């Protein structure tokens, strides 16, 4: 996965998350989270920025000690603009990252791992926002398949979107128990 995948995921998420504005002003809860829709959108931006920082700085053993703060009175349109900005930052650093790049995410991860994590965080949390707003939206199957291939190489077969939701504890799959904990495999030393 690469910077273009991050750009596509942010654009897709904004198509679903833009519904925050007219429906609830973002104060409704993103299902099944305890966060509001705006807090969840802020979390997406935070993750995208954190991944961009990791790729830019290339730390070998920890996350950089910074966080994203969005003013609590920021209107939904501004929060979504922050998501776009942070997605652009991650995309930009990934576009210039060489094949030998390694940065820490619970081990050494390559640029493709950070792209996949950015896509996953964006799509999964956009799905939670949409569900909180009772909007019928699912992450697109091709994007879900790409995330599964990179982060969940042992995922079971099936519809890629449903499998991604199951792999991350957000859905059911016939014949398999619901996941209550999970990790993705972003770290790669090769």
Secondary structure, DSSP 8 states (H G I E B T S, - for coil): --HHHHHHHHHHHHHHHTHHHHHHTT-SB-TTSSSBHHHHHHHHHHHHHHHHHHHHH--SSS--S------TT--HHHHHHHHHHHHHHHHHHHHH--TT--EESSSEE-HHHHHHHHHHHHHHHHHHHHHHTT------HHHHHHHHHHH-TT--SS-HHHHHHHHTTSS-BTTB---S------B---
